[in-house]
Amino acid sequence: YRPTRSRGMDDNATGGLPDDVQSEIRSALVDAVEHWWALGRPPRRRLDDAEVERILDLTCGETVPSDFAPMMAEIVNGPRPEPVTSTPDDRLHAIVIGAGIAGMLASVELTRAGIPHVIVEKNDEVGGSWWENRYPGAGVDTPSHLYSISSFPHNWSTHFGKRDEVQNYLEDFAAAHDIRRHVRFRHEVTRAEFDESRQCWRVTVRRPDESSELWEAPILISAVGLLNRPKVPNLPGMESFGGRLFHSAEWPSELDDPEALLGKKVGIVGSGASAMQIGPAIADRVGSLTIFQRSPQWIAPNDDYFATIPEDVHWLMDHVPGYREWYRARLSWIFNDKVYPSLQVDPDWPEPNASINAINHGHRKFYERYLRDQLGDRTDLIAASLPDYPPFGKRMLLDNGWFAMLRKPAVTLVPFGVDAVTPSGLIDSNGVEHELDVIVMATGFHSVRVLHPMEIVGRAGRSTKEIWGEHDARAYLGITVPDFPNFFIMTGPNTGLGHGGSFITILECQIRYIMDALALMRSEGLGALECRTEVNDRYNEAVDRRHARMVWTHPAMENWYRNPDGRVVSVLPWRINDYWAMTNKVDPADFRTEPARAAAVPAPAGQG
């Protein structure tokens, strides 16, 4: 009855068991559920860590490290309820920047703690990147039941939700928690400066009419995200192009019409995650499609990418105690830290250019075999599509029909970057001009320019840009920065995920840590709290040491995780399980504190 382990990025839903064994297990489950109903549906008891570990090993078909049990127990059991102070505190209120997932999670927890707050959002609606990115094929590349808020379950229609369903889910979350009453839409923070004498942040906010106003609050939380400022290369001739040219995150609404691209010669610059989704979505409705690829990506198969989730699975999630939670727990292992050993450099590995250790080499063989099977006799495409760097060196992509698209007669893969724009198209780095009607710049975001373009000024009038430079952000746990009291970053440096998993898990870790810090401020009557310099330095030295032994610093490729000096700025070097433990509780010894000494700062209009 023991399931087999999953292979690659497959959730192994059948457990690899014979059909008759699957039927026997289902019958036993029906008997157990009927018995539970007959008993009056008593509540499930909480499982201890040892029980969770044993069941997880069984359901995953492999031994999951025992130190994962506490995090998995929280998924299965839910967090233990803790007493929360919900009485409003006129001394402790907050300004939150951004109403994406991070900002909304912050709002829910601040409300729960009775901390008045206002959210400053530059867009017309909540959702952040999901509100902005509307290109064809947009969706998650993490299983939907993992890429969801732990306290707000949803019966997803597909295993990998598309943009509209994700955005609707986030809007439903906002409605369920009445988040919009806190939000000032079409407002944008341009600058914030800490007033040491009054222990508060003075925040400059740009209104919709381009005028500015000054708001004040003791607490400032940045929830602006890493991937929300489009990065467009400054190519010669950009303004001369006679057709449509735009970044993938700024897809024009008039091109949503299925007939808008009929017969058009379309070029996509880039072959990363956005291009991977756009290309197959439009390939059959354009005249021609040209992909400009500076370097190929590793692509993993997943049979569930387009698959719907059957209604009987939804029924099980809604009616069988623990089914939804264990479903999520399995995904949390398969798509989170299971792959982590493959990212570690073995200094004695004999083939260091192609792979970095024995497990990584096994992944390379698996993904290369899949690539060759998909591209068949197209040796030209195989040569252009096979990476010469180790798997996971760049963000892993899931095959959503990319290889099948490349084989279509109207699709051309150009294995070069782009050097210039002409009135009629693009010139690739091999000097060849390509005539185009539409150019999509799927060229990524300013991921290493943390907090860009805001100016955040801390003690002694020094800004984050002065301390970090343009591309070298550092923060303790990616959340707090010395000399910036009462300032907390969600989606800060070295907190992105390069090895899979749900970024929402990271955000939930961060807001838990932030709320624990605010609880400390409230209980101790503090007016200022900031990370100690030595704590921050020690942490970031550990980050850099760990990254130096991981695949993302491998010299064979470039990726958007590194800054121009080669330092990894964007992604987490730890297992998600480790970060969960690090952020589980604030250590007061990590912080410099000051007692509250100033009169209460009036809350900005709109707080509540």
C-alpha positions in Angstrom: 0.0 0.0 0.0 3.0 2.3 0.2 2.9 5.0 -2.6 5.9 5.6 -4.8 7.8 8.8 -4.7 6.9 11.6 -7.2 9.3 12.1 -10.1 10.3 15.7 -11.0 7.5 18.2 -10.6 4.6 15.8 -10.7 2.2 15.5 -7.7 1.9 11.7 -8.2 -1.8 11.7 -7.5 -2.2 8.0 -7.9 0.8 7.1 -5.7 1.9 4.8 -8.4 -0.4 2.1 -7.0 -2.3 -0.5 -9.1 -5.9 0.3 -9.9 -7.2 -2.5 -7.6 -5.2 -1.2 -4.6 -6.4 2.4 -5.3 -10.0 1.1 -5.3 -9.5 -0.8 -2.0 -8.1 2.4 -0.4 -11.0 4.5 -1.6 -13.5 2.0 -0.3 -11.8 2.1 3.1 -12.0 5.9 3.0 -15.7 5.8 2.3 -16.3 3.5 5.3 -14.2 5.8 7.5 -16.1 8.9 6.4 -19.5 7.3 6.9 -18.4 6.2 10.4 -17.3 9.8 11.1 -20.7 11.1 10.0 -22.5 8.5 12.1 -20.5 9.8 15.2 -21.8 13.3 14.5 -18.7 14.6 12.7 -16.5 15.2 15.8 -13.7 17.7 15.2 -10.3 16.3 14.2 -7.7 16.2 16.9 -4.4 17.9 16.5 -1.6 15.6 15.3 1.7 15.8 17.0 4.9 16.2 15.0 5.8 12.5 15.1 2.4 11.6 13.7 2.7 14.2 11.0 6.1 13.0 10.0 5.0 9.4 9.8 1.9 10.1 7.7 3.9 12.5 5.4 6.5 9.9 4.7 3.8 7.5 3.8 1.8 9.8 1.5 4.9 11.2 -0.2 6.4 7.7 -0.7 9.8 8.8 0.7 11.5 9.9 3.9 10.9 13.6 4.5 13.5 15.1 6.9 12.1 15.1 10.4 12.8 18.8 11.0 10.0 19.5 8.5 7.4 18.1 10.9 6.6 21.4 12.8 5.9 23.4 9.6 3.9 20.6 8.1 2.0 20.2 11.4 0.9 23.8 11.1 -0.4 23.1 7.6 -2.3 20.0 8.7 -3.5 21.2 12.0 -3.7 25.0 11.4 -1.7 27.4 13.6 -2.5 27.3 17.3 -4.8 30.2 18.2 -2.9 32.9 20.1 -4.5 35.7 22.2 -4.7 38.9 20.1 -5.1 42.4 21.4 -7.8 43.9 19.3 -8.3 47.2 21.2 -7.2 50.1 18.9 -4.0 51.8 20.0 -3.8 55.5 19.1 0.0 55.3 19.4 0.6 52.4 17.1 -0.7 52.7 13.6 0.7 51.9 10.2 1.0 52.9 6.5 1.3 49.9 4.2 2.6 50.4 0.7 0.9 48.2 -1.9 -2.4 46.2 -2.0 -1.1 43.0 -3.6 -1.0 39.8 -1.7 1.6 41.0 0.8 -0.3 44.2 1.6 -3.6 42.4 2.0 -2.0 39.9 4.4 -0.6 42.8 6.4 -4.0 44.4 6.5 -5.8 41.3 7.8 -3.2 40.9 10.6 -3.1 44.5 11.5 -6.9 44.6 11.7 -6.9 41.4 13.8 -4.4 43.1 16.2 -6.4 46.3 16.4 -3.8 48.4 14.7 -5.3 51.2 12.5 -3.7 51.4 9.1 -4.0 52.7 5.5 -2.8 51.0 2.4 -1.4 53.1 -0.4 -2.0 51.5 -3.8 -0.9 52.9 -7.2 -3.4 50.8 -9.2 -7.2 50.9 -9.4 -7.8 47.6 -7.6 -6.1 45.1 -5.3 -4.0 42.2 -6.6 -0.6 43.8 -7.4 1.2 41.9 -10.1 -1.9 39.8 -10.8 -3.9 43.0 -11.5 -1.2 44.3 -13.8 -0.2 41.3 -15.8 -3.0 40.5 -18.3 -1.0 39.0 -21.2 -2.4 35.8 -22.9 -1.7 32.6 -21.0 -0.8 34.4 -17.7 -1.1 32.1 -14.7 0.7 30.5 -11.8 3.5 28.0 -12.3 3.1 26.7 -8.7 0.1 24.4 -8.0 -2.9 26.5 -7.1 -3.6 24.7 -3.9 -0.2 25.7 -2.7 -0.2 29.2 -4.3 -3.1 30.3 -2.1 -3.6 32.0 1.3 -3.5 29.3 4.0 -6.5 30.8 5.8 -8.6 31.3 2.7 -9.1 28.0 0.8 -10.6 27.9 -2.6 -11.7 25.1 -5.0 -9.5 25.9 -7.9 -10.8 25.0 -11.3 -7.4 23.9 -12.6 -4.2 22.6 -11.0 -2.4 25.7 -12.2 -4.7 28.7 -12.0 -4.9 31.2 -14.8 -4.6 35.0 -14.2 -8.4 35.8 -14.1 -9.2 33.1 -11.5 -6.2 34.2 -9.4 -7.2 37.9 -9.6 -10.9 37.0 -8.7 -9.6 34.9 -5.8 -7.6 37.9 -4.5 -10.6 40.2 -4.9 -12.8 37.8 -3.0 -10.2 37.7 -0.2 -10.3 41.5 -0.1 -14.1 41.5 0.1 -14.2 38.8 2.8 -11.9 40.9 5.0 -13.3 44.3 4.0 -9.7 45.3 3.0 -10.8 48.0 0.4 -11.9 50.3 3.2 -8.3 50.7 4.2 -7.0 51.3 0.6 -6.3 54.6 -1.1 -6.3 53.6 -4.7 -4.5 55.5 -7.4 -2.1 56.9 -4.8 1.6 56.2 -4.8 4.4 56.5 -2.2 7.4 58.4 -3.6 9.4 59.1 -0.4 9.4 58.3 3.3 11.7 59.7 5.9 11.9 58.7 9.6 11.5 61.6 12.1 13.8 60.6 15.0 12.4 63.3 17.3 8.8 62.2 16.9 9.5 58.5 16.3 7.4 58.4 13.2 7.6 58.0 9.4 6.7 61.0 7.2 5.5 59.6 4.0 5.1 61.6 0.7 2.1 60.3 -1.3 1.3 61.3 -4.9 -2.4 61.8 -5.5 -4.1 60.9 -8.8 -3.9 64.5 -9.9 -0.1 64.3 -9.5 -0.1 66.6 -6.5 1.4 65.3 -3.2 0.4 65.1 0.4 2.3 64.2 3.6 1.1 61.4 5.8 2.6 60.3 9.1 2.6 57.0 11.0 4.9 55.3 13.5 5.0 52.1 11.4 5.8 51.7 7.7 5.4 48.4 5.9 6.6 48.1 2.3 4.6 45.4 0.4 5.5 46.5 -3.1 6.9 43.2 -4.4 10.0 42.2 -6.4 8.4 41.8 -9.8 6.3 44.9 -10.3 8.6 47.4 -12.2 9.1 46.4 -15.8 12.6 46.2 -17.1 12.9 47.3 -20.7 16.3 47.3 -22.4 17.3 50.7 -23.8 17.8 49.7 -27.4 18.8 52.0 -30.2 15.8 53.0 -32.4 13.1 52.2 -29.9 11.1 55.3 -30.8 11.4 54.6 -34.5 9.3 51.4 -34.6 6.2 51.8 -36.7 4.2 49.0 -35.0 3.2 48.2 -31.4 6.0 47.7 -28.9 5.3 47.1 -25.2 6.4 45.2 -22.1 4.6 41.9 -21.4 3.3 43.4 -18.1 1.7 46.2 -20.1 -0.3 44.2 -22.6 -2.7 46.5 -24.4 -6.4 45.7 -23.8 -7.2 46.1 -27.5 -5.0 43.0 -28.3 -7.2 40.9 -26.1 -9.5 40.5 -29.1 -8.6 37.0 -30.5 -8.6 38.5 -34.0 -6.4 41.5 -33.2 -3.2 39.5 -34.0 -4.5 37.6 -37.0 -1.9 37.7 -39.7 0.5 39.8 -37.7 4.2 39.2 -37.5 4.9 39.1 -33.8 8.2 39.0 -32.0 8.8 38.1 -28.4 12.1 39.3 -26.9 13.0 36.9 -24.1 12.3 33.2 -23.3 11.7 33.3 -19.6 8.5 32.7 -17.6 6.3 35.4 -19.3 7.4 34.4 -22.8 6.8 30.8 -22.0 3.2 31.6 -21.3 2.6 34.1 -24.0 4.1 32.2 -26.9 1.9 29.0 -26.9 -1.2 31.2 -26.1 -0.9 33.2 -29.3 1.1 31.0 -31.7 -2.0 29.7 -33.5 -3.6 33.2 -34.1 -0.6 35.1 -35.5 0.8 35.3 -39.0 4.2 34.4 -37.7 5.9 34.3 -34.3 9.6 35.0 -33.7 11.2 34.2 -30.3 14.5 36.0 -29.5 16.4 33.9 -27.0 19.7 35.0 -25.5 20.0 31.7 -23.6 17.8 28.7 -23.3 15.9 27.6 -20.1 15.5 24.3 -18.4 11.9 23.2 -18.8 10.2 20.5 -16.7 7.2 18.4 -17.8 3.9 18.4 -15.8 0.9 16.6 -17.1 -1.4 18.6 -14.8 -0.4 22.0 -16.2 -3.7 22.4 -18.2 -5.7 19.8 -16.3 -8.9 20.7 -14.5 -9.4 19.5 -10.9 -12.3 17.0 -10.9 -15.4 17.9 -8.9 -15.1 14.8 -6.8 -11.7 16.1 -5.6 -13.5 19.4 -4.6 -16.1 17.3 -2.8 -13.4 15.5 -0.9 -11.8 18.8 0.1 -15.1 20.2 1.3 -16.4 17.1 3.1 -13.6 14.8 4.2 -11.8 16.0 7.3 -8.1 16.7 6.7 -8.2 16.0 2.9 -7.6 19.6 1.8 -4.8 20.1 4.4 -2.9 16.9 3.6 -3.3 17.7 -0.2 -1.6 21.0 0.5 1.0 19.4 2.8 2.1 16.9 0.0 2.4 19.8 -2.5 4.4 21.7 0.1 7.0 18.9 0.1 7.0 18.0 -3.6 7.1 21.6 -4.9 9.1 23.3 -2.1 12.2 21.9 -0.5 12.4 18.5 -2.0 14.7 19.7 -4.7 17.0 21.7 -2.4 19.8 19.1 -2.4 20.1 19.5 -6.1 21.1 23.1 -5.7 24.2 22.5 -3.6 27.6 22.6 -5.3 29.7 19.5 -4.8 33.3 20.8 -5.0 34.5 17.4 -6.1 31.9 16.8 -8.8 33.8 15.8 -12.0 31.5 17.7 -14.5 31.0 21.1 -12.9 29.9 22.9 -16.0 27.0 20.7 -16.9 25.8 19.9 -13.4 26.9 20.5 -9.8 26.3 17.2 -8.0 24.9 13.7 -8.5 21.3 14.6 -7.9 21.5 17.6 -10.1 23.1 15.5 -12.8 20.1 13.1 -12.6 17.8 16.1 -13.1 19.8 17.1 -16.1 19.5 13.7 -17.7 15.8 13.7 -17.0 15.1 17.2 -18.4 17.4 16.7 -21.4 15.7 13.4 -22.3 12.3 15.1 -22.1 13.5 18.0 -24.3 14.9 15.6 -27.0 11.7 13.5 -26.9 9.6 16.6 -27.4 11.7 18.1 -30.2 12.2 14.8 -32.0 14.0 15.2 -35.4 14.4 19.0 -35.1 18.1 18.9 -34.3 18.3 22.6 -35.0 15.8 23.3 -32.2 17.5 20.8 -29.8 20.9 22.6 -30.3 19.3 26.0 -29.6 17.1 24.8 -26.7 19.5 22.7 -24.7 21.1 24.7 -21.8 24.8 24.5 -21.2 24.5 25.3 -17.5 23.2 23.1 -14.6 19.5 22.7 -13.9 17.9 25.3 -11.6 20.6 27.8 -12.5 17.8 30.0 -13.7 14.1 29.9 -12.7 12.8 26.5 -13.7 9.9 26.6 -16.1 7.0 24.2 -16.7 6.3 23.1 -20.2 2.9 24.6 -21.2 3.3 23.6 -24.8 6.5 25.5 -25.5 8.3 22.7 -27.3 5.2 21.8 -29.4 5.0 25.5 -30.3 8.6 25.7 -31.5 7.8 22.9 -34.0 5.0 24.9 -35.6 5.7 26.1 -39.2 4.9 29.7 -38.3 7.3 29.9 -35.3 11.0 30.8 -35.5 13.4 30.5 -32.7 16.3 33.0 -33.0 19.1 31.9 -30.6 20.4 35.4 -30.1 19.5 38.5 -28.2 18.5 41.8 -29.8 20.8 44.8 -30.6 18.5 47.4 -32.1 15.0 48.4 -33.1 14.3 49.6 -36.7 11.2 51.2 -38.1 10.1 47.8 -39.3 11.4 45.3 -36.8 14.4 44.2 -34.8 18.1 43.5 -35.5 19.4 40.5 -33.6 22.9 40.3 -32.1 24.0 38.3 -35.2 23.2 41.3 -37.4 20.0 39.9 -39.0 17.0 42.1 -39.3 13.5 40.6 -38.7 10.4 42.4 -40.0 7.7 42.6 -37.3 4.3 44.3 -36.7 4.2 43.7 -32.9 7.1 43.5 -30.4 6.5 42.1 -26.9 9.4 42.8 -24.5 9.2 39.8 -22.1 12.4 41.1 -20.5 11.6 40.8 -16.8 11.6 43.3 -14.0 13.9 45.3 -11.8 14.2 42.5 -9.4 17.5 43.5 -7.7 16.5 47.2 -7.3 14.7 46.6 -4.0 12.1 49.3 -3.1 12.7 51.0 -6.5 11.8 53.8 -7.3 10.9 54.9 -3.8 13.3 56.9 -1.7 13.3 55.6 1.9 15.4 57.7 4.3 16.3 56.5 7.8 18.4 57.9 10.6 20.9 60.6 9.9 19.2 61.4 6.6 20.7 58.3 4.8 18.5 56.5 2.3 18.5 52.8 1.4 20.0 53.7 -2.0 22.9 55.4 -0.3 23.5 52.4 1.9 22.8 49.7 -0.6 23.6 51.4 -3.9 21.3 50.6 -6.8 21.6 46.8 -6.7 22.9 45.5 -3.4 20.0 45.4 -0.9 20.6 43.6 2.4 18.2 43.2 5.3 17.9 40.9 8.3 15.7 38.0 7.3 14.9 40.3 4.3 12.6 42.2 6.6 14.4 44.8 8.7 17.3 47.1 8.2 19.6 48.8 10.7 19.0 52.6 11.1 15.4 52.3 9.7 13.3 52.0 12.8 9.8 50.7 12.6 10.3 49.9 8.9 9.4 46.4 7.7 9.8 45.0 4.2 7.7 42.2 2.8 9.3 40.7 -0.4 12.6 42.1 0.6 16.1 41.1 -0.5 17.0 37.4 -0.5 13.4 36.3 0.1 12.3 35.3 -3.4 12.1 31.6 -4.3 14.5 30.1 -6.8 13.8 26.5 -6.2 10.0 26.2 -6.2 7.3 26.6 -3.7 4.7 29.3 -3.0 5.8 32.8 -2.4 2.6 33.3 -0.4 4.2 31.0 2.2 7.1 33.4 2.5 4.8 36.3 2.8 2.9 34.6 5.6 6.2 34.0 7.4 7.1 37.6 7.1 3.8 39.1 8.3 3.9 36.7 11.3 7.3 38.0 12.2 6.3 41.6 11.7 3.2 41.2 13.9 5.4 39.7 16.6 7.7 42.7 16.4 4.7 45.0 16.7 3.4 43.0 19.7 6.7 43.5 21.4 6.5 47.3 20.7 3.0 47.4 22.2 3.8 45.3 25.3 7.0 47.1 26.1 5.7 50.6 25.3 8.4 51.1 22.6 8.5 54.0 20.3 11.3 52.7 18.0 12.6 49.2 17.1 15.4 48.5 14.7 17.6 45.6 13.8 21.1 45.7 15.3 23.9 46.3 12.7 25.9 43.3 13.9 22.9 41.0 13.6 22.1 42.2 10.1 25.8 41.9 9.1 26.1 38.4 10.5 22.9 37.2 8.8 23.9 38.6 5.4 27.4 37.1 5.7 25.7 33.8 6.2 23.4 34.4 3.2 26.4 35.1 1.0 28.4 32.0 2.3 25.4 29.8 1.5 24.9 31.3 -1.9 28.5 30.8 -2.8 27.9 27.0 -2.6 24.7 27.0 -4.6 23.8 26.8 -8.2 22.7 30.4 -8.7 26.3 31.7 -8.4 27.5 29.2 -11.1 29.6 31.1 -13.7 28.1 29.3 -16.7 25.0 31.5 -16.9 23.4 34.8 -16.0 20.1 35.1 -14.1 17.9 37.8 -12.6 18.7 36.7 -9.1 22.2 38.3 -9.2 23.2 42.0 -9.3 25.8 43.3 -11.8 28.6 42.4 -9.3 27.5 38.8 -9.2 26.0 38.8 -5.8 22.6 37.0 -5.4 20.1 39.6 -4.1 16.7 38.2 -5.0 16.3 34.7 -3.8 16.4 32.8 -0.5 19.4 30.6 0.2 17.7 28.6 2.8 15.0 25.9 2.6 11.6 27.3 3.0 11.3 25.2 6.2 14.4 27.0 7.6 12.9 30.4 6.8 9.7 29.4 8.5 11.6 28.6 11.6 13.7 31.7 11.5 10.7 33.9 11.3 8.6 32.0 13.8 9.4 34.4 16.7 11.1 37.7 17.2 14.2 37.6 19.4 14.2 40.9 21.3 18.0 40.7 21.5 18.2 41.2 17.7 16.9 44.8 18.1 17.8 48.2 19.4 14.8 49.7 21.1 13.7 53.1 22.4 10.8 53.8 24.8 7.9 55.8 23.4 8.7 59.4 24.2 6.6 61.5 21.7 3.0 62.4 21.7 0.8 60.1 19.6 1.0 60.8 15.9 -2.4 61.5 14.2 -3.4 58.8 11.8 -3.7 59.6 8.1 -7.2 60.1 6.8 -8.6 56.7 5.7 -7.1 54.6 8.5 -9.3 52.2 10.3 
